[in-house]
Amino acid sequence: GIAQWKRPKGGYFVSVDTMDGLAKRTLALCKEAGVTMTGAGATFPYGIDPNDSNIRIAPSFPPVEDVEKAIAVFCTCVKMSALEKLGV
């Protein structure tokens, strides 16, 4: 229940919706771990997501192995930010 996404139909962008208030923190954790991603709120006008919950994953032609590693880091960071928010 901390995040959801739908398989993209065409294109290569994946839109992930986290619990409210997790997007910026999740991406900060990713950056600390060495994974650079599109900024939180990128899918909203002026980049302002009122719920701080949407993350667009937009790989730029990396090898599949690199994407798999980055997604593993991303998933861990989503979990970590959710635990922080929930006070666990």
N, C-alpha and C positions, 0 to 999 in steps of 0.2 A: 503493500500500500504506500510505499514511499516514492514510487515513480511509475510512469507508464509511457509506452510508446507504441506506435503503429508501424508496421512494415511499410516503407515508402513505395509508392506506385509511380515508377518513372523517376528519373533523376537519382541523385545520390545523397541528398540531405536526409537526415533522420532528426525528427523533432521529438524531444523527450520532455515530458511534463513531470516535475517533481512536486513534492509537497510544497505548499507556499513557503517562501522564505529560504529556499535551499539553493537556488541556482548560482548566485554569486559566490556563496561560500564553497559550493562544490567545485566551481571552476578555479577558485583560489587554491584549494587543496590540490587540484590537478596540476596547476602551475608549479606549486611547491614540489610536486613529484616529478616534474620535468615534462609534463604533457600540456602543450599549448592548444587551446580550443577557441572556437568562435565565442565572442563575448556573450554574457547572459543578456537576454532581452533582444538579441539580434533580429528576431522575427517581428518585433513590434515597432511602430512608428517612433522615430528618434531613439530607438534602442531602450525604451522605457517599458519594462514589464511590471505592471502594477502589483502583481503577485510574487515577483521574483521567483518564478517557477519554471520558465521555459528555457531549454537549452537546445540549440541547433548544432548537431554534429555534422560537420562538412569536411570530410577527408579530401585532401588534394592529391590524389593519385599515389598514396604511399603503398609499399608492398603489404599484402594481406597480413603477413606476420606482424608488421608494425601496428596495423589497425587492431589486431587481436590483443596485443600488449596494451595499447592505449585504452581500449575498451575495458580491459581488466582493471586498469588504474581508475578509469572513470567510475566504474561500478563501485569500487571500493570507496572512492571519494563521496559518492552519493550516500552510501551507507554511513560513512563517518559524519557527514554533515547532518544527516537525519538523527543520528544518535546524539550529537551535540544539541540539536534543537529540542529533542525530547528529554534532555537532561540525564541521559544514561551514561 
